[in-house]
Structures are given as C-alpha cells and as structure tokens.
Amino acid sequence: MNNYEYIIASLPAISTDWKFTDKTPEDYLAEIKSQCSNADCEVIDFLRDGLADENLDRDFYLRAFAHKNRFIREYFLFDMNVRNAKVRYLNTALSREKGKDVMDLPEGEFEQAQALETIFAGNDILARERALDDLMWDRISELTIFNYFDINAILGFIAKLHIVARWYKLDERTGRERFRKLVDEVRGTFKGVSYSPEA
C-alpha cells in the first residue's frame, strides 16, 4: 500500500513563482515514483505523457476521458477546452477556417470561456501565456481541493511542478526573446500576429 501521507508531507509547498534549489523536477518525480505502487506509477506516467504537447492528439484525449482516475479525466478535459478555445481565437484573429485544427471531441460545459476571451484579448504574448498557466493552476487546485493524502494530490503536485519548471527555464527576458522569434517566424505564414512587449 502506498504511504501517501509520507510522500505528500515530504513535498515542498509550491506556488507559481516558486524557485528550485538543490533538486530538479526530475529529482522530485523520481522520489515520488520510488514510493508509489506500479499502478500509481502508470497513472503518473500517463499524466506526464499528456504534459508533452506532441502527445496531445485525438487518441490521447479519448484515452484520458476513459481513464479510471478522476483527476486524469477532468484535467485533460479542461486542457482540451483551453487548447480548443485558443485555436478558435487564433482562427478568428488570423481569418482562418472557423473549425481548423480544433479537436473535434465532446467538450462539455466550460465555465472559464469568458476568462479565456479576456486573456486572449491582451497584446502581450508572454503575459497571455502566464495567464493561461495561472488558469490551469487554479483548475488543478479545484480538482484536488478535497484530496489531501491520495494519488490525486500527487498528480496535482506533478502538474503544478510542470508549470513551475516551465517558467523556471523560461525567465522573463529569455521568454520574451523566444516569443518574439516565434512571432517573426509565423509572420511569414499568418497575417495579423502582433507582439507588444512592455516597456
């Protein structure tokens, strides 16, 4: 049996601006998995697969929606809703076909649709990415609010750790340069993309 209380008690309390010290995300993950059952390690690996953008195809989402774990089902439903909303916004902004590249799967009720419209309306690309991650962070907290010592609490920690690691590797200055480069690259394909860095 997994000692969830011990595992969770040993994890740091992280926030969106938390900084790594002597341990890497891989260190935390290895420690967690070393104390989990094979069944729980499989759930963790499924989550990690879904945290890699290149794996997020129709087949993955269908498997996620049919998964026995509630956190997996609801996390990836929210993830798909956010990604679809982003694609729809870009389709409109770039005068593309309305349904182009939208994941054609049942989405269900999406209460954060209005919040996303506000986020997408911003001119600063990096600020929009941060706001999207904040929205995802809040959703993770909602999904684990009553999960104190179980696998869902651990999955929530790993999902949040992924967000922290992303911004730790992508500091503000480097991030703005990378996004500027990305915009320069897509300007040759799509019209209407703009980048407005803060002073």
C-alpha positions in Angstrom: 0.0 0.0 0.0 1.2 3.5 -0.8 2.2 5.7 2.1 0.6 8.8 0.6 0.8 10.8 3.9 4.6 10.4 3.9 5.0 11.2 0.2 2.9 14.3 0.3 4.4 15.5 3.6 7.8 15.3 2.1 6.9 17.6 -0.9 7.5 21.3 -0.8 4.6 23.8 -0.9 4.9 25.3 -4.3 3.4 28.4 -5.8 3.5 29.9 -9.3 6.7 31.8 -8.6 8.4 29.1 -6.6 12.1 28.5 -7.4 14.1 25.3 -7.5 17.1 24.9 -5.2 19.1 21.7 -4.9 16.6 19.4 -6.6 15.3 19.3 -10.2 11.8 18.4 -11.3 13.2 15.0 -12.3 14.6 14.5 -8.8 11.1 15.1 -7.2 9.4 12.8 -9.7 11.9 10.0 -9.1 11.4 10.3 -5.4 7.7 10.2 -5.7 7.6 7.2 -8.1 10.1 5.3 -5.9 7.4 5.2 -3.2 4.4 4.5 -5.3 2.9 1.2 -6.5 3.2 0.1 -10.1 -0.4 1.0 -10.6 0.1 4.6 -9.4 3.3 4.9 -11.4 1.3 4.1 -14.5 -1.1 6.9 -13.7 1.8 9.3 -13.1 3.3 8.3 -16.4 0.1 8.8 -18.3 -0.1 12.4 -16.8 3.4 13.1 -17.8 2.8 11.9 -21.3 0.0 14.4 -21.6 2.2 17.2 -20.3 4.2 16.8 -23.6 2.4 18.8 -26.3 3.5 16.4 -29.0 1.4 13.6 -27.4 -1.9 15.5 -27.3 -3.7 14.0 -30.2 -7.3 12.7 -30.6 -6.3 9.2 -29.4 -4.6 10.5 -26.2 -7.7 12.6 -25.3 -10.0 9.7 -25.9 -7.9 7.5 -23.6 -7.8 10.3 -21.0 -11.5 10.7 -21.0 -12.0 7.0 -20.4 -9.3 6.8 -17.7 -10.4 5.3 -14.4 -8.7 8.2 -12.5 -10.9 11.3 -12.0 -8.1 13.8 -12.0 -6.8 12.5 -15.3 -10.3 12.7 -16.9 -11.1 16.2 -15.6 -7.6 17.7 -16.1 -7.4 16.7 -19.7 -10.9 17.7 -20.5 -10.0 21.2 -19.2 -6.8 21.1 -21.1 -8.5 20.3 -24.3 -11.1 23.0 -23.7 -8.4 25.6 -23.2 -6.5 24.5 -26.3 -9.6 24.5 -28.4 -10.6 28.0 -27.2 -7.1 29.2 -28.1 -7.3 27.7 -31.6 -10.7 29.2 -32.2 -9.4 32.6 -31.1 -6.4 32.3 -33.5 -8.6 31.2 -36.3 -10.7 34.3 -35.9 -7.8 36.6 -35.5 -6.0 35.2 -38.5 -9.1 34.8 -40.7 -8.6 31.1 -40.9 -11.4 28.5 -41.3 -13.5 28.5 -38.2 -13.0 24.9 -37.2 -9.5 24.4 -38.5 -7.2 22.4 -36.1 -10.0 22.3 -33.4 -10.0 18.9 -31.5 -13.4 17.5 -32.6 -14.4 15.8 -29.3 -17.2 16.5 -26.8 -16.1 19.4 -24.6 -18.9 19.7 -22.1 -19.7 22.9 -20.1 -16.7 25.3 -19.9 -17.2 27.9 -17.3 -13.9 29.6 -18.0 -14.7 30.6 -21.5 -15.2 34.2 -20.7 -12.0 34.4 -18.7 -10.2 33.0 -21.7 -11.6 35.7 -24.0 -10.2 38.3 -21.7 -6.8 36.6 -21.6 -6.7 36.3 -25.4 -7.6 40.0 -25.8 -4.3 41.0 -24.3 -1.5 42.3 -26.5 1.5 40.8 -24.6 2.1 37.3 -25.7 4.2 36.3 -22.7 1.6 37.8 -20.3 -1.1 35.7 -22.0 0.9 32.5 -21.6 1.4 33.3 -17.9 -2.4 34.0 -17.5 -3.2 30.7 -19.2 -0.9 28.8 -16.8 -2.5 30.7 -13.9 -5.9 29.5 -15.1 -4.6 25.9 -15.3 -3.0 26.2 -11.8 -6.4 27.3 -10.4 -8.1 24.4 -12.1 -5.6 21.9 -10.6 -6.3 23.4 -7.2 -10.0 22.9 -7.7 -9.6 19.3 -8.8 -7.6 18.5 -5.7 -9.3 20.6 -3.1 -10.5 17.7 -1.1 -7.7 15.3 -1.9 -5.2 15.6 0.9 -3.5 12.2 1.0 -4.1 10.3 -2.1 -2.9 9.8 -5.7 -4.8 12.8 -6.9 -2.9 15.1 -4.6 0.3 13.7 -6.0 -0.9 14.2 -9.6 -1.9 17.8 -8.8 1.6 18.4 -7.4 3.2 17.0 -10.5 1.0 19.1 -12.8 1.8 22.2 -10.9 5.5 21.3 -10.8 5.4 21.1 -14.6 4.1 24.7 -14.7 6.8 25.9 -12.3 9.5 24.2 -14.2 8.4 25.7 -17.5 8.7 29.3 -16.1 11.9 28.5 -14.2 13.5 27.5 -17.5 11.9 30.4 -19.4 12.7 33.5 -17.4 11.1 36.7 -18.5 13.9 38.1 -20.6 14.6 34.9 -22.4 10.9 34.2 -22.7 10.2 37.5 -24.5 13.1 36.9 -26.9 11.8 33.4 -27.7 8.2 34.6 -28.2 9.5 37.5 -30.4 11.4 34.9 -32.5 8.3 32.7 -32.8 6.2 35.7 -33.9 8.8 36.6 -36.5 8.7 33.0 -37.8 4.9 32.9 -38.1 4.5 36.3 -39.7 5.6 34.7 -43.0 2.6 32.4 -42.8 -0.2 34.3 -41.0 -1.1 37.9 -41.1 -2.4 39.8 -38.1 0.0 38.5 -35.4 1.5 41.2 -33.3 3.9 41.4 -30.5 3.7 44.3 -27.9 6.5 44.0 -25.3 6.1 46.0 -22.2 8.4 49.0 -21.7 
